[in-house]
Amino acid sequence: MPNPLTSSIKSKILTELNENFSAWWLKFQTLRYKLFGRIDEAIAYTVQLLKYELPEIRLNEVRFLIKVKAYNEARDYLEMTNCSNKDNQAEIKILYAKCYLGLGLCAKAKAAIRDALEIEPEKAEYWNLMADCLLEQGDWQAAIGALDNSMKAAPKQAETIFRMGMVYAYHEKIHEALRCFHGCCQLRPRCAQYWEMKAEMHLLLGQIQQASRGYEKAFRFAVQPELAVRLAYCYINLGKIKKGIKYYELVLKHEPDHYDALCNLAAVYQNQDRSIEALNLLERAYRIYPNDAILLNNMAYTLVHLGRTRKAMDTYHSALKLDPDNLQIMYNLSVCLVQKGKCEEGIESLNKVLEINPQHSESWALLGNIYDKMAQHDIAIDCYNRSLNLAS
């Protein structure tokens, strides 16, 4: 006669074996779908896997759900397992915080992070997450404080310093940002991105020489067209024209349709009185992006130097259709009209400039020249005085 107790134990063992097999099967399926990039199926199998009770909490699966932005599913599991008596409370609180932050519940996320920091106050990852919450709420000064605490916990984390620099740069604290990026370059001297941002800050401060050195370093570690364009810009401003042209030509050799390189090199050629070459480059740029008012202004300026005044006027008018209140384009059109002998139209165009900016001295001076040629000397003198801010 079979022992009922023995039958019960066998039944329990078989049930556990079936459950274990099912759990391992679900885990295998999850891994398979992850491998093939089928995230929705991987999430579904992970959620099914989390329904099986185990002695330990499945934190790896929770981390995966958070990584793929399945925040509700991750949070539901954490709440379902009642993690209050677990040993790794700080990490669990942080997982809660990540779920809350992903769901836009910043206040709850901050509360969970504070709980985690009470357990492990020197954890840089937790302070970084606090900075995420504060930035989400728009409190960037407090976020800087959180990042500073993260740096104290992990002083050699260049990425944290870089992030602090980006926050400073976004809020136009250029000197503070420069110090951060300089620190990043000291910690990781072969990272092109750090040198690039350091150079950008020097450029914003008008420190062209230092900026060129930064771009040289960045270009050494990452040969990218954008870096070559910035480096060429620095060389041109430092008077190293041949070197600047060389880098612009290098970019255009590998990327013939690089818009900034076309426009900038055209400006260099125009300053060297190489107007035909400049116009060719500007026409190539125009085919890429025809709705840039500044491009059209520069093209018209080059056409004037080639003696094609009528075409230049048409181009200036096209530019003004795109940017009707651009004073520089309006003034350049006025100059073109005067050169063509259309003084009345020139006066009308200059008056539009002066309506927008009554202190535009170049327009007053040109207006004085027009009235001088028209023998209206009293009006001309008044215009000259206004151009020199001498009018009563």
Secondary structure, DSSP 8 states (H G I E B T S, - for coil): ---HHHHHHHHHHHHHHHHHHHHHHHHHHHHHHHHTT-HHHHHHHHHHHTTS--SS--HHHHHHHHHTT-HHHHHHHHHHHTGGG-S-HHHHHHHHHHHHHHTT-HHHHHHHHHHHHHH-TT-HHHHHHHHHHHHHTT-HHHHHHHHHHHHHHSTT-HHHHHHHHHHHHHTT-HHHHHHHHHHHHHH-TT-HHHHHHHHHHHHHTT-HHHHHHHHHHHHHH---HHHHHHHHHHHHHTT-HHHHHHHHHHHHHH-TT-HHHHHHHHHHHHHTT-HHHHHHHHHHHHHH-TT-HHHHHHHHHHHHHTT-HHHHHHHHHHHHHHSTT-HHHHHHHHHHHHHTT-HHHHHHHHHHHHHH-TT-HHHHHHHHHHHHHTT-HHHHHHHHHHHTT---
